[in-house]
Amino acid sequence: MASTLAAVALSGLAGCEGEKSKAQVAADAGALDAGPALPVVGGKLGAELAEAASGSTEKKGPAAGGTAGGPPESGVFSASEAAAALPKDVPYKIEVIGDGSEPRARLAPKIDPKSEQKLDITLGLRMGGPQGLPNLELGVSFKAEKPADAPKEGAAARVASTASAAPTRVIAKITSAMLASMSIGGPPKQLADALAKLKGSALRYELSPANAVSNLQFELSKDADPGLQPLIGALGEAITLLTPPLPDKPVGAGAYWMVTDRVVASGAQLLVLRYRVFKIEKVEGGVVSLSVDTRQYAEGADLKLPSPNGEVTMTIDRLDSSGKGTLTWSPSSFVPGVADASQRLQALLVPPGATAQQAAAQRSVAQVELTAKFAAPAAQ
């Protein structure tokens, strides 16, 4: 049952042509053939694939390392470059690029720990092209978790000065799960039952005073199929993507700032450095409307892929990952009340240690696309 659902929900990542070798092992993992993928892969990666198909191995354009001090042109950081961009012991950084127009105000969450926020979240996760489940419709409840230990009476005064800096622990619990759309007759009963068992699964995380998400943990309900674990990971990524870390200075309409952090890209299970640029589109009635543009870069060139014979390590030759979204934020909310975003990742992979000629012949493409929509629950 678990393997069946995993195969349906999460079809293979990548594929390649050429002699039966390490690249063929990757194909055995459920890979897509790079040839048919050519018409649907655009941007830098489309050009790279077209170049490989033509038999040319000569590098064109800027050097793979990109400009000094900037993100790598190849989309892949070395360990030292990644540490320079964001030290390992720094969870995130916020850089204000423009303050925006007057009137300006400091944005800060003011969440009632007894409050509850309910959302309908439409979630899509595609791997390797059109494969995978149709979009899922999830009911999710957000609440603040009670502290594990309340401070003793004598310690209250000592912690008062630091209480404002303590993160808020949040639990996001799935209250319902079903396919967002289906043909007449509905989903197969086995699949519908499996999705229904996601009810009770939860995400736990911390929300800092700057509204940044950290320490994300996943918890499948005891009866849920383990093959659906990546969908919970995708929900977590959507929450982190659309929860805006906030500047520590007053900002107004038109302000924009960049947030740099580390996340694991859904589906690919790849550690990336993520850059999000948030812009205030308007402020109305205490609700801030924002847009967000995202770029992601691999933190290292190794990508481990599952296969029938165990994990296979491929080398990321090029990576291109970007996304866009819109959202509304208010101080009293754990997460946006309304949001719509998409995030796409494409990577060109080669077997480790391959020569330039082998790499051109054995390149494969990995594609993952995440989509998410947040909305208030529909009236019953």
Contacts in CASP RR format, 6 or more apart in sequence:
PFRMAT RR
TARGET T0000
AUTHOR 0000-0000-0000
METHOD contacts of the structure
MODEL  1
MASTLAAVALSGLAGCEGEKSKAQVAADAGALDAGPALPVVGGKLGAELA
EAASGSTEKKGPAAGGTAGGPPESGVFSASEAAAALPKDVPYKIEVIGDG
SEPRARLAPKIDPKSEQKLDITLGLRMGGPQGLPNLELGVSFKAEKPADA
PKEGAAARVASTASAAPTRVIAKITSAMLASMSIGGPPKQLADALAKLKG
SALRYELSPANAVSNLQFELSKDADPGLQPLIGALGEAITLLTPPLPDKP
VGAGAYWMVTDRVVASGAQLLVLRYRVFKIEKVEGGVVSLSVDTRQYAEG
ADLKLPSPNGEVTMTIDRLDSSGKGTLTWSPSSFVPGVADASQRLQALLV
PPGATAQQAAAQRSVAQVELTAKFAAPAAQ
1 190 0 8 1.000
1 194 0 8 1.000
1 225 0 8 1.000
2 225 0 8 1.000
2 226 0 8 1.000
2 227 0 8 1.000
3 227 0 8 1.000
5 191 0 8 1.000
5 194 0 8 1.000
5 225 0 8 1.000
5 227 0 8 1.000
5 228 0 8 1.000
6 225 0 8 1.000
6 226 0 8 1.000
6 227 0 8 1.000
6 228 0 8 1.000
8 132 0 8 1.000
8 133 0 8 1.000
8 191 0 8 1.000
9 125 0 8 1.000
9 132 0 8 1.000
9 133 0 8 1.000
9 227 0 8 1.000
9 228 0 8 1.000
9 230 0 8 1.000
9 231 0 8 1.000
10 125 0 8 1.000
10 127 0 8 1.000
10 132 0 8 1.000
10 227 0 8 1.000
10 230 0 8 1.000
10 267 0 8 1.000
11 30 0 8 1.000
11 127 0 8 1.000
11 128 0 8 1.000
11 129 0 8 1.000
11 131 0 8 1.000
11 132 0 8 1.000
12 29 0 8 1.000
12 30 0 8 1.000
12 31 0 8 1.000
12 32 0 8 1.000
12 127 0 8 1.000
12 128 0 8 1.000
12 131 0 8 1.000
13 29 0 8 1.000
13 30 0 8 1.000
13 31 0 8 1.000
13 32 0 8 1.000
13 127 0 8 1.000
13 128 0 8 1.000
13 267 0 8 1.000
13 268 0 8 1.000
13 305 0 8 1.000
13 366 0 8 1.000
13 367 0 8 1.000
13 368 0 8 1.000
14 26 0 8 1.000
14 29 0 8 1.000
14 31 0 8 1.000
14 32 0 8 1.000
14 128 0 8 1.000
14 305 0 8 1.000
14 314 0 8 1.000
14 347 0 8 1.000
14 349 0 8 1.000
14 364 0 8 1.000
14 365 0 8 1.000
14 366 0 8 1.000
14 367 0 8 1.000
15 23 0 8 1.000
15 26 0 8 1.000
15 27 0 8 1.000
15 30 0 8 1.000
15 31 0 8 1.000
15 32 0 8 1.000
15 33 0 8 1.000
15 34 0 8 1.000
15 364 0 8 1.000
15 365 0 8 1.000
16 23 0 8 1.000
16 24 0 8 1.000
16 26 0 8 1.000
16 27 0 8 1.000
16 31 0 8 1.000
16 33 0 8 1.000
16 34 0 8 1.000
16 349 0 8 1.000
16 362 0 8 1.000
16 363 0 8 1.000
16 364 0 8 1.000
17 23 0 8 1.000
17 33 0 8 1.000
17 34 0 8 1.000
17 35 0 8 1.000
17 361 0 8 1.000
17 362 0 8 1.000
18 24 0 8 1.000
18 361 0 8 1.000
18 362 0 8 1.000
21 351 0 8 1.000
21 362 0 8 1.000
22 312 0 8 1.000
22 351 0 8 1.000
22 352 0 8 1.000
22 354 0 8 1.000
23 350 0 8 1.000
23 351 0 8 1.000
23 362 0 8 1.000
23 364 0 8 1.000
25 307 0 8 1.000
25 309 0 8 1.000
25 312 0 8 1.000
26 305 0 8 1.000
26 307 0 8 1.000
26 312 0 8 1.000
26 314 0 8 1.000
26 349 0 8 1.000
26 351 0 8 1.000
26 364 0 8 1.000
27 33 0 8 1.000
27 364 0 8 1.000
28 307 0 8 1.000
28 308 0 8 1.000
28 309 0 8 1.000
29 305 0 8 1.000
29 306 0 8 1.000
29 307 0 8 1.000
29 308 0 8 1.000
29 312 0 8 1.000
31 364 0 8 1.000
32 128 0 8 1.000
32 129 0 8 1.000
32 364 0 8 1.000
32 365 0 8 1.000
32 367 0 8 1.000
34 49 0 8 1.000
34 52 0 8 1.000
34 363 0 8 1.000
34 364 0 8 1.000
34 365 0 8 1.000
35 49 0 8 1.000
35 53 0 8 1.000
37 49 0 8 1.000
37 128 0 8 1.000
37 129 0 8 1.000
37 365 0 8 1.000
37 367 0 8 1.000
38 46 0 8 1.000
38 49 0 8 1.000
38 50 0 8 1.000
38 53 0 8 1.000
40 129 0 8 1.000
41 49 0 8 1.000
41 346 0 8 1.000
41 365 0 8 1.000
41 367 0 8 1.000
42 346 0 8 1.000
43 320 0 8 1.000
44 318 0 8 1.000
44 320 0 8 1.000
45 318 0 8 1.000
45 320 0 8 1.000
45 346 0 8 1.000
45 347 0 8 1.000
45 348 0 8 1.000
45 365 0 8 1.000
48 317 0 8 1.000
48 318 0 8 1.000
48 348 0 8 1.000
48 363 0 8 1.000
49 348 0 8 1.000
49 363 0 8 1.000
49 365 0 8 1.000
51 60 0 8 1.000
52 360 0 8 1.000
52 361 0 8 1.000
52 363 0 8 1.000
55 360 0 8 1.000
56 360 0 8 1.000
57 356 0 8 1.000
57 357 0 8 1.000
57 359 0 8 1.000
57 360 0 8 1.000
62 73 0 8 1.000
63 73 0 8 1.000
64 72 0 8 1.000
64 73 0 8 1.000
64 74 0 8 1.000
64 76 0 8 1.000
65 72 0 8 1.000
65 73 0 8 1.000
65 74 0 8 1.000
66 72 0 8 1.000
66 73 0 8 1.000
66 74 0 8 1.000
67 73 0 8 1.000
69 84 0 8 1.000
70 85 0 8 1.000
71 77 0 8 1.000
71 85 0 8 1.000
71 275 0 8 1.000
71 295 0 8 1.000
71 297 0 8 1.000
72 78 0 8 1.000
72 81 0 8 1.000
72 297 0 8 1.000
74 317 0 8 1.000
74 318 0 8 1.000
74 319 0 8 1.000
75 297 0 8 1.000
75 298 0 8 1.000
75 318 0 8 1.000
75 319 0 8 1.000
75 320 0 8 1.000
76 297 0 8 1.000
76 298 0 8 1.000
76 300 0 8 1.000
76 301 0 8 1.000
76 316 0 8 1.000
76 318 0 8 1.000
76 319 0 8 1.000
77 85 0 8 1.000
77 273 0 8 1.000
77 297 0 8 1.000
77 298 0 8 1.000
77 299 0 8 1.000
77 300 0 8 1.000
78 300 0 8 1.000
79 299 0 8 1.000
79 300 0 8 1.000
82 273 0 8 1.000
82 299 0 8 1.000
82 300 0 8 1.000
85 260 0 8 1.000
85 273 0 8 1.000
86 92 0 8 1.000
86 93 0 8 1.000
86 260 0 8 1.000
86 261 0 8 1.000
86 262 0 8 1.000
86 273 0 8 1.000
91 212 0 8 1.000
91 214 0 8 1.000
91 261 0 8 1.000
91 262 0 8 1.000
92 212 0 8 1.000
92 214 0 8 1.000
92 245 0 8 1.000
92 259 0 8 1.000
92 260 0 8 1.000
92 261 0 8 1.000
93 259 0 8 1.000
93 260 0 8 1.000
93 261 0 8 1.000
94 210 0 8 1.000
94 245 0 8 1.000
94 246 0 8 1.000
94 247 0 8 1.000
94 248 0 8 1.000
94 257 0 8 1.000
94 258 0 8 1.000
94 259 0 8 1.000
95 257 0 8 1.000
95 258 0 8 1.000
95 259 0 8 1.000
95 260 0 8 1.000
96 247 0 8 1.000
96 249 0 8 1.000
96 251 0 8 1.000
96 255 0 8 1.000
96 257 0 8 1.000
97 256 0 8 1.000
97 257 0 8 1.000
97 258 0 8 1.000
97 277 0 8 1.000
98 251 0 8 1.000
98 254 0 8 1.000
98 255 0 8 1.000
98 256 0 8 1.000
98 257 0 8 1.000
99 249 0 8 1.000
99 250 0 8 1.000
99 251 0 8 1.000
99 252 0 8 1.000
99 255 0 8 1.000
100 251 0 8 1.000
100 252 0 8 1.000
100 253 0 8 1.000
100 254 0 8 1.000
100 255 0 8 1.000
100 256 0 8 1.000
100 280 0 8 1.000
101 252 0 8 1.000
101 253 0 8 1.000
101 254 0 8 1.000
102 252 0 8 1.000
103 252 0 8 1.000
104 250 0 8 1.000
104 251 0 8 1.000
104 252 0 8 1.000
104 255 0 8 1.000
105 250 0 8 1.000
105 251 0 8 1.000
105 252 0 8 1.000
106 248 0 8 1.000
106 249 0 8 1.000
106 250 0 8 1.000
106 251 0 8 1.000
107 211 0 8 1.000
107 246 0 8 1.000
107 247 0 8 1.000
107 251 0 8 1.000
107 288 0 8 1.000
107 329 0 8 1.000
107 331 0 8 1.000
108 209 0 8 1.000
108 211 0 8 1.000
108 246 0 8 1.000
108 331 0 8 1.000
109 168 0 8 1.000
109 207 0 8 1.000
109 209 0 8 1.000
109 211 0 8 1.000
109 246 0 8 1.000
109 331 0 8 1.000
109 332 0 8 1.000
109 333 0 8 1.000
110 331 0 8 1.000
110 332 0 8 1.000
111 144 0 8 1.000
111 168 0 8 1.000
111 207 0 8 1.000
111 331 0 8 1.000
111 332 0 8 1.000
111 333 0 8 1.000
111 334 0 8 1.000
112 332 0 8 1.000
113 144 0 8 1.000
113 146 0 8 1.000
113 168 0 8 1.000
114 144 0 8 1.000
115 143 0 8 1.000
115 144 0 8 1.000
115 332 0 8 1.000
116 141 0 8 1.000
116 142 0 8 1.000
116 143 0 8 1.000
117 141 0 8 1.000
117 142 0 8 1.000
117 143 0 8 1.000
117 333 0 8 1.000
117 334 0 8 1.000
117 335 0 8 1.000
117 337 0 8 1.000
118 139 0 8 1.000
118 140 0 8 1.000
118 141 0 8 1.000
118 142 0 8 1.000
118 175 0 8 1.000
118 376 0 8 1.000
118 377 0 8 1.000
119 139 0 8 1.000
119 140 0 8 1.000
119 142 0 8 1.000
119 335 0 8 1.000
119 337 0 8 1.000
119 374 0 8 1.000
119 375 0 8 1.000
119 376 0 8 1.000
119 377 0 8 1.000
120 137 0 8 1.000
120 138 0 8 1.000
120 139 0 8 1.000
120 140 0 8 1.000
120 374 0 8 1.000
120 375 0 8 1.000
120 376 0 8 1.000
120 377 0 8 1.000
120 378 0 8 1.000
121 137 0 8 1.000
121 138 0 8 1.000
121 139 0 8 1.000
121 140 0 8 1.000
121 235 0 8 1.000
121 238 0 8 1.000
121 372 0 8 1.000
121 373 0 8 1.000
121 374 0 8 1.000
121 375 0 8 1.000
122 135 0 8 1.000
122 136 0 8 1.000
122 137 0 8 1.000
122 138 0 8 1.000
122 180 0 8 1.000
122 371 0 8 1.000
122 372 0 8 1.000
122 373 0 8 1.000
122 375 0 8 1.000
123 135 0 8 1.000
123 136 0 8 1.000
123 138 0 8 1.000
123 231 0 8 1.000
123 234 0 8 1.000
123 235 0 8 1.000
123 238 0 8 1.000
123 370 0 8 1.000
123 371 0 8 1.000
123 372 0 8 1.000
124 133 0 8 1.000
124 135 0 8 1.000
124 136 0 8 1.000
124 234 0 8 1.000
124 369 0 8 1.000
124 370 0 8 1.000
124 371 0 8 1.000
124 372 0 8 1.000
125 132 0 8 1.000
125 133 0 8 1.000
125 230 0 8 1.000
125 231 0 8 1.000
125 234 0 8 1.000
125 266 0 8 1.000
125 267 0 8 1.000
125 368 0 8 1.000
125 369 0 8 1.000
125 370 0 8 1.000
126 132 0 8 1.000
126 367 0 8 1.000
126 368 0 8 1.000
126 369 0 8 1.000
127 267 0 8 1.000
127 367 0 8 1.000
127 368 0 8 1.000
128 365 0 8 1.000
128 366 0 8 1.000
128 367 0 8 1.000
128 368 0 8 1.000
129 367 0 8 1.000
129 369 0 8 1.000
133 179 0 8 1.000
133 231 0 8 1.000
134 179 0 8 1.000
134 180 0 8 1.000
134 181 0 8 1.000
134 182 0 8 1.000
135 179 0 8 1.000
135 180 0 8 1.000
135 181 0 8 1.000
135 371 0 8 1.000
136 177 0 8 1.000
136 178 0 8 1.000
136 179 0 8 1.000
136 180 0 8 1.000
136 195 0 8 1.000
136 231 0 8 1.000
137 176 0 8 1.000
137 177 0 8 1.000
137 178 0 8 1.000
137 179 0 8 1.000
137 180 0 8 1.000
138 174 0 8 1.000
138 176 0 8 1.000
138 177 0 8 1.000
138 198 0 8 1.000
138 235 0 8 1.000
139 174 0 8 1.000
139 175 0 8 1.000
139 176 0 8 1.000
139 177 0 8 1.000
139 377 0 8 1.000
140 172 0 8 1.000
140 173 0 8 1.000
140 174 0 8 1.000
140 175 0 8 1.000
140 235 0 8 1.000
141 172 0 8 1.000
141 173 0 8 1.000
141 175 0 8 1.000
142 170 0 8 1.000
142 171 0 8 1.000
142 172 0 8 1.000
142 334 0 8 1.000
142 335 0 8 1.000
143 170 0 8 1.000
143 171 0 8 1.000
143 173 0 8 1.000
144 168 0 8 1.000
144 169 0 8 1.000
144 170 0 8 1.000
144 171 0 8 1.000
144 334 0 8 1.000
145 169 0 8 1.000
145 170 0 8 1.000
145 171 0 8 1.000
145 204 0 8 1.000
147 169 0 8 1.000
151 159 0 8 1.000
164 209 0 8 1.000
165 209 0 8 1.000
166 209 0 8 1.000
167 206 0 8 1.000
167 207 0 8 1.000
167 208 0 8 1.000
167 209 0 8 1.000
167 214 0 8 1.000
168 206 0 8 1.000
168 207 0 8 1.000
169 204 0 8 1.000
169 205 0 8 1.000
169 206 0 8 1.000
169 207 0 8 1.000
170 204 0 8 1.000
170 205 0 8 1.000
170 206 0 8 1.000
170 207 0 8 1.000
170 334 0 8 1.000
171 202 0 8 1.000
171 203 0 8 1.000
171 204 0 8 1.000
172 202 0 8 1.000
172 203 0 8 1.000
172 204 0 8 1.000
172 205 0 8 1.000
172 235 0 8 1.000
172 236 0 8 1.000
172 239 0 8 1.000
172 334 0 8 1.000
172 335 0 8 1.000
173 200 0 8 1.000
173 201 0 8 1.000
173 202 0 8 1.000
174 198 0 8 1.000
174 199 0 8 1.000
174 200 0 8 1.000
174 201 0 8 1.000
174 202 0 8 1.000
174 221 0 8 1.000
174 235 0 8 1.000
175 199 0 8 1.000
175 200 0 8 1.000
176 196 0 8 1.000
176 199 0 8 1.000
177 195 0 8 1.000
177 196 0 8 1.000
177 198 0 8 1.000
177 199 0 8 1.000
178 187 0 8 1.000
178 192 0 8 1.000
178 195 0 8 1.000
178 196 0 8 1.000
179 186 0 8 1.000
179 187 0 8 1.000
179 191 0 8 1.000
179 192 0 8 1.000
179 195 0 8 1.000
186 192 0 8 1.000
187 195 0 8 1.000
194 224 0 8 1.000
194 225 0 8 1.000
194 228 0 8 1.000
195 228 0 8 1.000
197 221 0 8 1.000
197 223 0 8 1.000
197 224 0 8 1.000
197 225 0 8 1.000
198 220 0 8 1.000
198 221 0 8 1.000
198 224 0 8 1.000
198 228 0 8 1.000
198 231 0 8 1.000
198 232 0 8 1.000
199 221 0 8 1.000
200 221 0 8 1.000
201 218 0 8 1.000
201 219 0 8 1.000
201 220 0 8 1.000
201 221 0 8 1.000
201 224 0 8 1.000
201 232 0 8 1.000
202 218 0 8 1.000
202 219 0 8 1.000
203 216 0 8 1.000
203 217 0 8 1.000
203 218 0 8 1.000
203 219 0 8 1.000
203 232 0 8 1.000
203 233 0 8 1.000
203 235 0 8 1.000
203 236 0 8 1.000
203 239 0 8 1.000
204 215 0 8 1.000
204 216 0 8 1.000
204 217 0 8 1.000
204 219 0 8 1.000
205 213 0 8 1.000
205 214 0 8 1.000
205 215 0 8 1.000
205 216 0 8 1.000
205 217 0 8 1.000
205 236 0 8 1.000
205 239 0 8 1.000
205 240 0 8 1.000
206 213 0 8 1.000
206 214 0 8 1.000
206 215 0 8 1.000
207 213 0 8 1.000
207 243 0 8 1.000
207 334 0 8 1.000
208 214 0 8 1.000
208 245 0 8 1.000
210 245 0 8 1.000
210 246 0 8 1.000
210 248 0 8 1.000
211 243 0 8 1.000
211 244 0 8 1.000
211 245 0 8 1.000
211 246 0 8 1.000
212 243 0 8 1.000
212 245 0 8 1.000
212 259 0 8 1.000
212 261 0 8 1.000
213 239 0 8 1.000
213 240 0 8 1.000
213 243 0 8 1.000
216 236 0 8 1.000
216 239 0 8 1.000
216 240 0 8 1.000
218 229 0 8 1.000
218 232 0 8 1.000
218 233 0 8 1.000
218 236 0 8 1.000
220 226 0 8 1.000
220 228 0 8 1.000
220 229 0 8 1.000
220 232 0 8 1.000
230 266 0 8 1.000
230 267 0 8 1.000
233 266 0 8 1.000
234 266 0 8 1.000
234 267 0 8 1.000
234 370 0 8 1.000
237 263 0 8 1.000
237 264 0 8 1.000
237 265 0 8 1.000
237 266 0 8 1.000
237 343 0 8 1.000
237 370 0 8 1.000
238 341 0 8 1.000
238 370 0 8 1.000
238 372 0 8 1.000
239 335 0 8 1.000
240 263 0 8 1.000
241 276 0 8 1.000
241 292 0 8 1.000
241 294 0 8 1.000
241 341 0 8 1.000
241 343 0 8 1.000
241 370 0 8 1.000
241 372 0 8 1.000
242 292 0 8 1.000
242 325 0 8 1.000
242 327 0 8 1.000
242 335 0 8 1.000
242 336 0 8 1.000
242 339 0 8 1.000
242 341 0 8 1.000
242 372 0 8 1.000
242 374 0 8 1.000
243 335 0 8 1.000
243 336 0 8 1.000
244 259 0 8 1.000
244 276 0 8 1.000
244 278 0 8 1.000
244 290 0 8 1.000
244 292 0 8 1.000
244 327 0 8 1.000
244 329 0 8 1.000
245 259 0 8 1.000
245 261 0 8 1.000
247 255 0 8 1.000
247 257 0 8 1.000
251 257 0 8 1.000
251 280 0 8 1.000
252 280 0 8 1.000
252 283 0 8 1.000
253 280 0 8 1.000
253 281 0 8 1.000
253 282 0 8 1.000
253 283 0 8 1.000
254 279 0 8 1.000
254 280 0 8 1.000
254 281 0 8 1.000
255 279 0 8 1.000
255 280 0 8 1.000
256 277 0 8 1.000
256 278 0 8 1.000
256 279 0 8 1.000
256 280 0 8 1.000
257 277 0 8 1.000
257 278 0 8 1.000
258 275 0 8 1.000
258 276 0 8 1.000
258 277 0 8 1.000
258 278 0 8 1.000
259 275 0 8 1.000
259 276 0 8 1.000
259 277 0 8 1.000
259 278 0 8 1.000
260 273 0 8 1.000
260 274 0 8 1.000
260 275 0 8 1.000
261 273 0 8 1.000
261 274 0 8 1.000
261 276 0 8 1.000
262 271 0 8 1.000
262 272 0 8 1.000
262 273 0 8 1.000
262 274 0 8 1.000
262 299 0 8 1.000
263 271 0 8 1.000
263 272 0 8 1.000
263 274 0 8 1.000
263 296 0 8 1.000
264 270 0 8 1.000
264 271 0 8 1.000
264 272 0 8 1.000
265 271 0 8 1.000
265 272 0 8 1.000
265 296 0 8 1.000
265 321 0 8 1.000
265 345 0 8 1.000
265 368 0 8 1.000
266 368 0 8 1.000
266 370 0 8 1.000
267 368 0 8 1.000
268 303 0 8 1.000
268 345 0 8 1.000
268 347 0 8 1.000
268 366 0 8 1.000
268 368 0 8 1.000
269 304 0 8 1.000
270 298 0 8 1.000
270 303 0 8 1.000
270 345 0 8 1.000
270 347 0 8 1.000
271 298 0 8 1.000
271 299 0 8 1.000
271 300 0 8 1.000
272 296 0 8 1.000
272 297 0 8 1.000
272 298 0 8 1.000
272 299 0 8 1.000
272 321 0 8 1.000
273 296 0 8 1.000
273 297 0 8 1.000
273 299 0 8 1.000
274 294 0 8 1.000
274 295 0 8 1.000
274 296 0 8 1.000
275 294 0 8 1.000
275 295 0 8 1.000
275 296 0 8 1.000
275 297 0 8 1.000
276 292 0 8 1.000
276 293 0 8 1.000
276 294 0 8 1.000
277 292 0 8 1.000
277 293 0 8 1.000
277 294 0 8 1.000
278 290 0 8 1.000
278 291 0 8 1.000
278 292 0 8 1.000
279 290 0 8 1.000
279 291 0 8 1.000
279 292 0 8 1.000
280 288 0 8 1.000
280 289 0 8 1.000
280 290 0 8 1.000
281 289 0 8 1.000
281 290 0 8 1.000
281 291 0 8 1.000
281 326 0 8 1.000
282 288 0 8 1.000
282 289 0 8 1.000
283 289 0 8 1.000
286 330 0 8 1.000
286 331 0 8 1.000
287 328 0 8 1.000
287 329 0 8 1.000
287 330 0 8 1.000
288 328 0 8 1.000
288 329 0 8 1.000
288 330 0 8 1.000
289 326 0 8 1.000
289 327 0 8 1.000
289 328 0 8 1.000
290 326 0 8 1.000
290 327 0 8 1.000
290 328 0 8 1.000
290 329 0 8 1.000
291 324 0 8 1.000
291 325 0 8 1.000
291 326 0 8 1.000
292 324 0 8 1.000
292 325 0 8 1.000
292 326 0 8 1.000
292 327 0 8 1.000
292 341 0 8 1.000
293 322 0 8 1.000
293 323 0 8 1.000
293 324 0 8 1.000
293 325 0 8 1.000
294 321 0 8 1.000
294 322 0 8 1.000
294 323 0 8 1.000
294 324 0 8 1.000
294 343 0 8 1.000
295 321 0 8 1.000
295 322 0 8 1.000
295 323 0 8 1.000
296 319 0 8 1.000
296 321 0 8 1.000
296 322 0 8 1.000
296 343 0 8 1.000
296 345 0 8 1.000
297 319 0 8 1.000
297 321 0 8 1.000
298 316 0 8 1.000
298 319 0 8 1.000
298 347 0 8 1.000
300 316 0 8 1.000
301 315 0 8 1.000
301 316 0 8 1.000
301 317 0 8 1.000
302 313 0 8 1.000
302 314 0 8 1.000
302 315 0 8 1.000
302 316 0 8 1.000
302 352 0 8 1.000
303 313 0 8 1.000
303 314 0 8 1.000
303 315 0 8 1.000
303 316 0 8 1.000
303 347 0 8 1.000
303 349 0 8 1.000
303 366 0 8 1.000
304 311 0 8 1.000
304 312 0 8 1.000
304 313 0 8 1.000
304 314 0 8 1.000
305 311 0 8 1.000
305 312 0 8 1.000
305 313 0 8 1.000
305 314 0 8 1.000
305 366 0 8 1.000
306 312 0 8 1.000
313 352 0 8 1.000
314 349 0 8 1.000
314 350 0 8 1.000
314 351 0 8 1.000
314 352 0 8 1.000
314 364 0 8 1.000
315 349 0 8 1.000
315 350 0 8 1.000
315 351 0 8 1.000
315 352 0 8 1.000
315 353 0 8 1.000
315 354 0 8 1.000
316 347 0 8 1.000
316 348 0 8 1.000
316 349 0 8 1.000
317 347 0 8 1.000
317 348 0 8 1.000
317 349 0 8 1.000
317 350 0 8 1.000
317 359 0 8 1.000
317 363 0 8 1.000
318 347 0 8 1.000
318 348 0 8 1.000
319 345 0 8 1.000
319 346 0 8 1.000
319 347 0 8 1.000
319 348 0 8 1.000
320 345 0 8 1.000
320 346 0 8 1.000
320 347 0 8 1.000
321 343 0 8 1.000
321 344 0 8 1.000
321 345 0 8 1.000
321 346 0 8 1.000
322 343 0 8 1.000
322 344 0 8 1.000
323 341 0 8 1.000
323 342 0 8 1.000
323 343 0 8 1.000
323 344 0 8 1.000
324 341 0 8 1.000
324 342 0 8 1.000
325 339 0 8 1.000
325 340 0 8 1.000
325 341 0 8 1.000
325 342 0 8 1.000
326 339 0 8 1.000
326 340 0 8 1.000
326 341 0 8 1.000
327 336 0 8 1.000
327 337 0 8 1.000
327 338 0 8 1.000
327 339 0 8 1.000
327 340 0 8 1.000
327 341 0 8 1.000
327 374 0 8 1.000
328 336 0 8 1.000
328 337 0 8 1.000
328 338 0 8 1.000
328 339 0 8 1.000
329 336 0 8 1.000
329 337 0 8 1.000
330 337 0 8 1.000
335 374 0 8 1.000
336 374 0 8 1.000
337 374 0 8 1.000
337 375 0 8 1.000
337 376 0 8 1.000
338 374 0 8 1.000
338 375 0 8 1.000
338 376 0 8 1.000
339 372 0 8 1.000
339 373 0 8 1.000
339 374 0 8 1.000
340 372 0 8 1.000
340 373 0 8 1.000
340 374 0 8 1.000
341 371 0 8 1.000
341 372 0 8 1.000
341 373 0 8 1.000
342 369 0 8 1.000
342 370 0 8 1.000
342 371 0 8 1.000
342 372 0 8 1.000
343 369 0 8 1.000
343 370 0 8 1.000
343 371 0 8 1.000
344 367 0 8 1.000
344 368 0 8 1.000
344 369 0 8 1.000
344 370 0 8 1.000
345 366 0 8 1.000
345 367 0 8 1.000
345 368 0 8 1.000
345 369 0 8 1.000
346 365 0 8 1.000
346 366 0 8 1.000
346 367 0 8 1.000
347 365 0 8 1.000
347 366 0 8 1.000
347 367 0 8 1.000
348 363 0 8 1.000
348 364 0 8 1.000
348 365 0 8 1.000
349 363 0 8 1.000
349 364 0 8 1.000
349 365 0 8 1.000
349 366 0 8 1.000
350 358 0 8 1.000
350 359 0 8 1.000
350 362 0 8 1.000
350 363 0 8 1.000
350 364 0 8 1.000
351 358 0 8 1.000
351 359 0 8 1.000
351 362 0 8 1.000
354 362 0 8 1.000
END
